Amino acid sequence: MRQLHLARLGARARITDDLVREVSKKHPFVELNWKALRNQLNGQVDLANPNSPTVQKLVSSLRALNLELADVFPPLLRISESPVVARELLVQLRLLQSTVQVKLDQFGRGRGRFGSANPSSRVR
């Protein structure tokens, strides 16, 4: 039996539709159960364990992002040499805002101990 390398998934391993198309195009005679592979991969993320490398990396990334964002001020965008950069930064900030809001809403739906994770749902 010979092992065949189909794709590199990287640090944030995900099986996307683009990856499925790319692998299927590159290796048309290889049959894979993509649904089972996605389920297996998703099951490997241990978010319940605060000491898991995945949780530690996520928390570390969020802290770093908060520090980076704290250093961005609107006057810096106005004096930027490139309006394209300023626009892209604003687009990404708005996307981040909506993603964070979706996640806060998901945690705030009264799901057990996470019901109080959303600051807007706390009693003041």
Buried (B, 14 or more C-beta within 10 A) or exposed (E): EEEEEBEEEEEEEEBEEEBBEEBBEEEEEEEEEBEEEBEEEEEEEEEEEEEEEEBEEBEEEEEEEEEEEEEEEEEEBEEEEEEEEBEEBEEEEEEEEEEEEEEBEEBBEEEEEEEEBBEEBEEE
